[in-house]
Amino acid sequence: ETGVTQSPTHLIKTRGQQVTLRCSSQSGHNTVSWYQQALGQGPQFIFQYYREEENGRGNFPPRFSGLQFPNYSSELNVNALELDDSALYLCASSRSLTDTQYFGPGTRLTVL
Amino acid sequence: DQQVKQNSPSLSVQEGRISILNCDYTNSMFDYFLWYKKYPAEGPTFLISISSIKDKNEDGRFTVFLNKSAKHLSLHIVPSQPGDSAVYFCAAVRSGGSNYKLTFGKGTLLTVNP
């Protein structure tokens, strides 16, 4: 059984640009959650997708948006990148809304 | 306002001894708690969880204790092994909420010395 995968592994962007991060959920999982982990901090909840619908959002501005596809893979899009967006972005999938979340390896985003 | 706190940024123990990692929370609506372990360049790995209806859950070398009145939980690792060296995150969930988001502490770096 394949675990959660994320691409790319690393990414460098400049301020003002846009970025798309991708996540493939574990087989049989229909829920995907995205987290941002800044240096020295714990992961912070961005939003969650359940069966292709957004199911809750953390304290992040609208320039953070996402999608979930029919195969339950997901994308995180960030527009108008700011320096503070530099962080590790983690995707987690779960078998259902209330099941344990299993994380991918993350995408390290650096904004210059 | 940090709702989940791990007040010890780091902990160092000898191989074979017990490691105790602590976590406090402030939101009384949290009713499910998890511990994750994270190695560098990897995502967090689920270790163990506990529901608020229990005060202890055990899985092999890992035991989590929950003290609801004190809003405190701890993870015990016995015996500690060098491969346990990692950052440990405590996370809490309000299962009756509109989404099942995890609220994390800042983590504790555990170093197990051979």
Chai-1 contact restraints between the chains, C-beta under 6 A:
chainA,res_idxA,chainB,res_idxB,connection_type,confidence,min_distance_angstrom,max_distance_angstrom,comment,restraint_id
A,Q41,B,K106,contact,1.0,0.0,6.0,A-B,restraint_1
A,G42,B,F89,contact,1.0,0.0,6.0,A-B,restraint_2
A,G42,B,F104,contact,1.0,0.0,6.0,A-B,restraint_3
A,G42,B,G105,contact,1.0,0.0,6.0,A-B,restraint_4
A,G42,B,K106,contact,1.0,0.0,6.0,A-B,restraint_5
A,G42,B,G107,contact,1.0,0.0,6.0,A-B,restraint_6
A,P43,B,F104,contact,1.0,0.0,6.0,A-B,restraint_7
A,F45,B,K101,contact,1.0,0.0,6.0,A-B,restraint_8
A,Q48,B,N99,contact,1.0,0.0,6.0,A-B,restraint_9
A,N55,B,N99,contact,1.0,0.0,6.0,A-B,restraint_10
A,G56,B,S98,contact,1.0,0.0,6.0,A-B,restraint_11
A,G56,B,N99,contact,1.0,0.0,6.0,A-B,restraint_12
A,L90,B,G43,contact,1.0,0.0,6.0,A-B,restraint_13
A,L97,B,Y100,contact,1.0,0.0,6.0,A-B,restraint_14
A,T98,B,Y100,contact,1.0,0.0,6.0,A-B,restraint_15
A,T100,B,F46,contact,1.0,0.0,6.0,A-B,restraint_16
A,F103,B,G43,contact,1.0,0.0,6.0,A-B,restraint_17
A,F103,B,P44,contact,1.0,0.0,6.0,A-B,restraint_18
A,G104,B,G43,contact,1.0,0.0,6.0,A-B,restraint_19
A,P105,B,E42,contact,1.0,0.0,6.0,A-B,restraint_20
A,P105,B,G43,contact,1.0,0.0,6.0,A-B,restraint_21
A,G106,B,G43,contact,1.0,0.0,6.0,A-B,restraint_22
